[in-house]
Amino acid sequence: MSVSLSLCLCLCPCVCVCVPLPVWVCMSLCVSVCLSACLSMCLCLCMCVCVCVSARCVDGQSAAVRGYGDTWMRWRGQRVEYCRCASQGRERCHYVPVITCYQSRCYNGGTCKEAVYSSDFLCQCPPGFTGAQCEINTNEKCVVGQGKGYRGTWSISRIGSECINWNSTTLRGKKFTAKKPEANSLGLGNHNFCRNPDNDTKPWCYVYKGNQIVWEFCTLSSCPAGTCGQRADNNLPSFRILGGARKSDITEQPWQAAINVYQPRNKAHIFQCGGVLIDSCWVLSAAHCFDDGLKPERLQVVLGRTFRKNSSGSEQIFEVEKYWSHEKYNLTTFDNDIVLMKLKSDIGLCAVNAPEVLPACLPDPGLVLPDWTECEISGYGKEKEFDAIYSERVKRGHVRLWPQDRCVPHVLSERVVTSNMLCAGDTRGLDDACKGDSGGPLVCPKDGRMTLMGLISWGDGCGKKDKPGVYTRVTQYTDWISSKKQETSQ
């Protein structure tokens, strides 16, 4: 209990109304008790006693800030506790039984556990990640472009002040807080790490400046310029490739290629499949797009185009000098569904890096990412399975890498799944590839770059719940790609 500064209004005869100033000093719920004494008919002496009931719990493990009555789960050794924020900032916790989540809600390979008797869940994060859903990358030390996609742990502003937790009650009324409906996609949460939710020039945060709360840019350095897998803003995907609810821009997947085939009857190049730029003169796609034995001179590769049919000043268009379908491609099972194209150039340089055109990184042979790692797919394919036409605009979506023991024939209408394939999907049944997306990229974050882990190959329909898409496993073909490139250099 503490006596606080008060503004008192006295009315005759001897009625006192006291308002504690300032209430926010308590950082809690304050109840004021006014005491008064009559010194004369119209003179009163008033004093307010402020009883502070703390409504702020700070978790010792994660530094997360929670309000009075909030509940959460956390690990305690090998067991799980269910906690509630009680009065005076005290945590009330007890052990609860948990089971493996039927549908993982953890990013970056985190292990998802949910309470037996409630819908609460928690994530056990792999090394290098933290946060309620393992969405925070503790190894991310610099920003790409404006840093809209920065998900690291830096929390110091340019003036040296510690950032305020985005979930703090002191930020009530501010435009960007962890309470926003889209907070997760903006990188905001129960933490105080620098973010760029409003597409500013760099990440920032709220800080105290005297008795006021202001925003300040953070002292984060820019990442060194890369040659692959680093787009201008490595922000998280937030729109569907299937369903077309929201569209994308080619700068968000600058490695995306459109492969067109010349049709004599139409006297024009017609869109056929997607592809992926992996080097200045080299593009990967799916072998099944070339089943008809297409001649290279009929092929056209378009890079840097947001709208499939509309030319733009940023596009780069190439003829194909030669292409190789994998020697062991099986047109029945789609095993080894990969083709490598060499773009035609008279100067030895083809695609030029730009915000709209940039190669994806090839993975190291044998690279294995954790199950449920969140990755991205993109393409110009159909928005619904039975649509008559392809999408007019490039789309992007997010999927997760499925465990190999769930990438099996019985979940894919008994179709053959080989070791040269991998499965990925959105467990909600929202994001998926569809017809026309074949040959396009499945890229995943690795060491701050987007790495090509798969090529869109086949699936059991489009966007069906609990039905993953099947992708050509690119790590199986890095040596094959290198050998074909060497053949042309000899």
N, C-alpha and C positions, 0 to 999 in steps of 0.2 A: 504494500500500500504506500502511496506517495502523494504529497501535496503538490498540486500543479498550479501554474499561473492561470488566473481566471478572469474573464470579463463578466462583471456582475451588474445587473440592472435592478435597481431598487425602486419599488413603487410604494406609494403611501396607501394604507398605513402598513409599513414594514412587510413588504412582499419582495423576496429576492429571487431572481432567476440567474443562474450561473452557467456559463459555457466555458469549459476548459480550453485553453489555448496553449499550444496547438495540439489537437487530438492525435495527429500522425506521429508525434514524438514517441508515443507509447508503442507504435508499430503493432497495435493490438486492439482488442475491444475494450473500451473504457466506460465505466459506469460512474457518473459523478453524483456525489451526495452533497447537497448544499446545507450549510449550517448558518443560521442567522441569529442576530441579537438586536433588539430594538434599543437604540440609544436615545431616541426621541420619537415624536409622532411621525416624522418624515425622514429619519436618519437610521439606516440599518448597517450593520457590519456583517459582511458575508465572506465565507470561505468554502472552497470546493475541495473535496477529497476525491481523488481519481483512483478508482480500483481497476488495476490493469489485469485482464485475463489474457494471457498470451495465446495467440492463434497462429503461431509460426513455428513449424518444426523444420529443422535442418538435418537431413540424413547424414550421419557420420561417414557412410561408405561412399555415397555419390555426390554429396553436397547439394542435393536437390532440396528446394524449398517447398514446403506444403502448408496449406492453411488448416485451420481448426476443423476437424471432422473428416479431413481427407484420408483415404486409405490407399495402401500400396503393398506390394510384396517385395521381398528381398531375400537373397541368399544369406544363410548363417551357417558357415561350414558347408556340410553336405546336405543340410536341410533348408527348408523354405519357411520364412516367417510372413505372417499377415499382420500388417501394422496399421494403426490409426493415430492421427494427430489429436491428442487430448489437450486439456487446459494447461496453461503455463509452459507450453512448448514441450510437453512430455510425450514420448512415444509409448503406446500400449501395443505390445506385439505378442503373438503366440504362434506356435508351429502349426502348419496345415499340410495335409496330404496333397500332392500334385501328380499330374499325369502329363505325358507328352501331348502337346497341342496337335489336334487333328490337322489343322491348317496353320503352318508356321507364320507368325507375325513378326519374326525377327529378320533383320537384314544382315547381309555380309556373313552368312554362314552361322549365325547365332542359333543356339539351342533353345527352343520354345517350350516352356512348361506352364500349365494352367491349373488353377485350383479345382479340386474335385467338386466343391459345393458352390462355386461362383464363376463368373466370367472373367475374373482377374487373371492376368498372365504376367510372366516375366521372362527375360531373355538372359541366357548365359553366353556372353560374347567371346569370340575367339581373340587371340592376342592381336593387339592393334586397333581394337574397336571397343567402344563403350556406349552408354546411353540406354534409355529404356528399351529401345528396339535395335541396339547395336548400330545406330545410324551415325555415330560420331567416330571419325577416323583420327586416332591419336598420333598417327604417323604423318599427317598432312601438315607440313610446315610452311607452305607458301601458297600463293593464290594464282590462278590462271585467269587472265583477262581482268574483268571487274570483280572476280571472286564471288559471283552469284552462287556458284556451286561449292564454295568452301564449306567443309564440314569438320574442320580441325578443332583444336582446343585452346587457341590463343585467346586471352581474356584481358589484355591490357590495352588501354586507349593510347592515343598519340600523346596525351599530356601525362601519361604514366598512372592514370587512375584505374582501379579495378572495375571491371564491368559489372553492372547489376544483373542479377538473374532475370531472364526473360519471363519467368513465372512469378516474380515478386509482386506482392499486392501494392507496392509503391508505384508500380507502372500503370495502375488503373487510369483509364482515360487516354493512354498513349496509343498511337495507331498500330504499332507492331509489338505484340506480346505473345506469349505462349498460349494465350486463350483464343487466339484467332482460329477460325475453323480450318484454314489452310496452313496452320503453323508448321505442321510436320513437313510439308513440301517446301516450305521456306527455310527449313533448318532451325526453326525456333522450337524451344522445348524447355524443360526444367533444368536449365544450365545458364551460364553467363558467358558463353563463348561468342566471339565476334562473328557476325553474319551480315549478309547484304540482301535483305528481303525486299527492298524497294528498287533494285536495279540502279543503285548509286554507283559512284566511281570506284569504290572499294568497300570492304567489310567495315562495319561500325558497331557501336553498342551504346547503351545508355549508361551514364555515370553521374555521380553526385558532384555538383559544383557549388560549394557552400551549402545552403539550404534548398537548392534547386536541383532538379533532374534535367540534364541536357544530353544530347547525343554527341559522340565524338568518333572520328575515324580511328581505326586500330593500326598499330605499328607492324603490319604484316608485309613481308617482301613478296615480290612477284617471282613466280617460278621461271627458271631458265627456258628460253624458247625451245620447243621440241620439234621434231620432224615427223612425228606420227602420234596419233591418238590424243592430241591436245587441241580441242576446239577452243574458240574464243571464250566461251563460258561453259564450264563443265557442269552445268546445273542438272538436277535430277529430272527425269522424265515425268510428265504430269498429264499425259493425254493418251488416247487410245490409238493403236494401229488398226484394231478391229472396231467397227461401230461408228467411227468418224465423229465422235462427240467433239473432239478438239483437234486442230491441225498443228502442223509443225512448220519449221523453216529449215532450209537446207544447211544453214550455218550450224544447226544443232546436230546434224549427222553429215558432216562434209565429206565423208568417205563413201556415202551412198552413190551408186551409179545406176543409171537406167540403160538397159540394153535393148536396142531397137533392131528390127529386121526389115530389110527392104522387101516390099511386096510389089512385084511388077504390075499386078492388076490394079492396085491403088496408086502406083507410081509414087510411093511415099514410104518412109520408114515407120513401122508400126511397133508400138511397145510390146516387148516379149517377157522380160524378166528383170529382176534386180541384180545388182552386182556390188562388189566392194573394191575400192581402190586400196592397194597395199604398197604401191611404189609408183614413181612417176609414170612409168610405162606399163604397169602390170595391174590387172583386174581379175579377181576371182568371182566365180558364179557357180550355179548348179549345173551338173552335166545333163540332167533331164530336160533342161531348156534347149538343148542342142541335139535332141534325139533324131531329128530329121536330116542329120548330116549337113548342116548349113555350111555354105562356103563363106570363108572369112570376109570376102568383099561385100557380102550382103549385110554385114554387121556394122552397127554404129553404137558407140558408147558415149553417153551424155553425162557430164559431171557438172555440179554446181547449179542445178535447176530445182527450184521449189515446186513450180507448177509443171506437171508432166508434159503438157502440150505447148506451153508458152515459152518462147525464147526470152532470155534475160541477158543483161550485160555481164553477169558473173559466170555464165556457163562456159564450159570447155568441151568441145565435141571432137571425137576421134574416130577414125576408121580402125579396123582391126587387121594387123599384119598376119597374125597366126594365132591359133588356139589349140589347146591340148585337153581333151577329155581324158579322165583317168582310165588307164588301160584295163582296170578291173571293175569298171562301172557296171552295175547290174541293173538293167532297165526294169526288172520285175520288183526287186526289193529296194532299189535306190541305194544299195551299198556303194561306197566310194563315189558319192554324188558330188563331184567337184570338177570344175573346168578352170583352166588358167588361160587368160588372154593377154597377148602382147599388143599394145597400142602402136599404131603406125606413126613414125616420125622421121623426118629427114635430118634432124639435128641431134638425135640421141636423147633429147629431153621432150617429155610429153606433158603431162599435167604439171602445172605450176601451183605451188602452195598459195592458198588464199583463205580468207575466212569461210568461203563457200566450198573450197576444194582442199582436202587434206587426207593423207592415207591413214588408215587404221594400223595399229601395230600388230605384227604377227607374234604369236605366243612362242615361248621357248618350247622345244620338244619335251613332252612329258609333263607340261604344266597342268596341275590339277587345282582348281579353285574349290573352296568349301561348298558343301551342299547348301542350297537356298541362297547362294550369292545373287544379288540383284543385278541384272544385266539389261541391255537395251536391244530392241529390234526396230527396224524401220523399213519402209518401202512404199511403193506406189500401187500396191495390190488392192483387191476388192475390199470394200468396207464391210460387206456381209457375204456369207457363203454363196448365196444364189443371186447376187447382184449381176446385172447384165454388163456393166462396164467397170473399168478400173477407176481408182481414185484420181481425181484431177490434181491433187496436191500430196506431197510427201507426208507421211505420218510416222509417228514414233510412239513406242510403248515400252513398258517395263515388264520383264518376266524374271523368274528365278530358276536357277539350275536345280533340277530334280536329282535326288539320290539315284544312283544307278539301279538299285534294287526296286525302284518304282518305275523305271523306264523299261517296261516289259510288255510282251505281246498282249496279255489279257486286258490291259488298260487301253490298248490301241487296236481293238477289233481283231486280235490275233495276227497282226502283221509282224513280219520279222524285224527284230531290232538287233543290230550287230554292234561289235565293239568300236566300229567306226562312226557310231552315231551317239548323240547325247540328247537328252530331253530337257526342255525348259518350258515353263508356263506360268500364268498368273492363276494362283489358286482360287481367285474370285471368279474366274471365267470371263474377265473383261478384256485383257490385252492378249492378242494372239496374231500370228501371221495368217494370211489367207492367200487365195489364188492370185498370182501376179507378184507376190513378195518373194517367190523362190529365188535363191541365189543371193539374197540380201544378207546383211550382217546381223550377227548376234555378238555384240561387243560387251565386254565386262571391264570394270575398273581394276587396274593392276599397276601399283607404284605410280599413281597419279596420271595414268594414261589409259585410254580405252583400247583394249586388246581384243582382237578377233578370235573368239573361241568357237564360233560356229557359223555355218552357212544355212540359211533357211532351206529346208529340203521337202518335208512332207508332214502330214498330220491327219488325224481322224476328224474331218470337218474343220470348222473354224470357231474358236472361242467357246468350245463346249466345256462345261464345268468338269474338273478332274480329268481333263484330256490334255496332256501336254503337246506342244509342237515338237517335231523331231528335226534335228540339225546335224549336218555333217561336222564331225569332230575335227577341227582344223589342226589340232596338235598332232594328229596322225599323218599329216601331209606336209609338214615343214621341209623335210628332206626332199620329198617329191617336187615341191615348188622350187627349191634351190637347184635341183638337178636340171629342171626344164629351163630355168633362167640361164644356167651355165651353158647349156647347149647352144643358145642363140648368141652367146658372147664369143664362142670359139671360131 
